[in-house]
Amino acid sequence: MMEVDARGFSCPIPVVKTKEAIDNNPSAPLSVLVESEVSRENVSRLARSRGYSVKVERIEDGFRLLLSPSSK
């Protein structure tokens, strides 16, 4: 599973990094680390718009978003 560590960045950087990872690995699951609720919501919105399911885990310094491409 590929991991994008976007902690320490404010939006839109976490969204841009996630979009790049999705575009480069469209069928692979992805883990995205973010610090803020705003970044969590924005990355989740992007992932869902691209057909990914999103599972959010609270971690010590923010959130881990587990993005899984839908099977077609």
C-alpha positions in Angstrom: 0.0 0.0 0.0 1.3 3.4 -1.0 1.4 6.1 1.7 1.1 9.8 1.3 2.3 11.8 4.3 0.7 15.2 4.0 1.1 16.1 7.7 2.5 19.6 8.1 0.8 20.9 5.0 -2.4 22.9 4.7 -4.9 22.6 1.9 -4.7 22.3 -1.0 -1.4 20.5 -0.7 -2.8 17.3 0.9 -5.4 17.1 -1.9 -2.8 17.7 -4.6 -0.5 15.0 -3.2 -3.4 12.6 -3.0 -4.6 13.4 -6.5 -1.1 12.8 -7.8 -0.8 9.4 -6.0 -4.3 8.3 -7.3 -3.4 9.4 -10.9 -0.1 7.5 -10.7 -1.5 4.3 -9.1 -5.2 4.2 -10.0 -6.0 0.7 -8.9 -3.9 0.6 -5.7 -5.1 1.2 -2.2 -3.6 4.3 -0.6 -3.0 5.5 2.9 -3.0 9.3 3.4 -1.8 11.0 6.6 -3.2 14.4 7.4 -3.3 16.6 10.5 -6.4 18.7 10.2 -10.1 18.0 9.9 -10.3 20.3 6.9 -7.6 18.3 5.1 -9.4 15.0 6.1 -12.7 16.3 4.6 -11.1 17.6 1.4 -9.1 14.5 0.8 -12.1 12.3 1.5 -14.2 14.3 -0.9 -11.6 13.9 -3.7 -11.3 10.2 -3.1 -15.0 9.6 -3.2 -15.4 11.7 -6.3 -12.8 9.3 -7.9 -14.7 6.2 -6.8 -12.7 5.3 -3.8 -14.1 4.1 -0.5 -12.7 6.0 2.5 -12.0 4.7 6.0 -10.8 7.3 8.6 -8.7 6.3 11.6 -7.8 8.8 14.3 -4.0 8.7 15.0 -1.9 10.6 17.6 -1.2 13.6 15.4 -4.2 13.7 13.0 -5.9 11.2 10.8 -5.0 8.2 8.6 -7.3 7.9 5.6 -7.4 4.4 4.0 -8.5 4.8 0.4 -9.6 1.8 -1.6 -10.5 1.8 -5.2 -13.9 0.4 -6.0 -13.9 -2.9 -7.8 -15.6 -2.6 -11.2 
